[in-house]
Amino acid sequence: MAYRVEITRSAEKDLGKLDSQIAKRIAAAIRALAEDPHPPGVDKLAGRKFGWRIRVGGWRVLYDVYDDLLVIDIIRVQPRGQVYKNKR
């Protein structure tokens, strides 16, 4: 059962600033979340009830998973050292 992936405005801005090569890799990872929102290597975010993160190279994709609604909200896409300072 596929999830619907929604991208917040802040995540859209993050994606718009990326180099096309890394943007393609991250877009593929985000599309894959629709089929499996908890892939190998995913980590639960402390302090967020629905929050998770995946790594794509040196980049992190923060997202919330709402299993009852089959919805994934992409929250942020930023470099590792910066993403945890701006969770929302």
C-alpha positions, 0 to 999 in steps of 0.5 A: 500500500503506497503512502502519499508524499507531501513536501512542506514549503521549507523542504521545497526551498531546500530542494530548490537550492541543491545541485542537480546530481544530489537533488536526483538522489534525494528525489529518488530516496523520497519517492522510495519512501512512498513504498516503504516509509521505514527503509533500512537505515532510517532513524526515529527522531527523538522529541517528535512523535511521528518524526524520522530521518533518512541519510542520502550521502551527507544530506538528511531528509527529515519527515513525519509518517502518519500511518493511519492516513498513509501520508508522509510529510517531508519536513527538511532536506539539509546537510547533516550539520545544519538540519538538526538546528532547524527542525521546523 
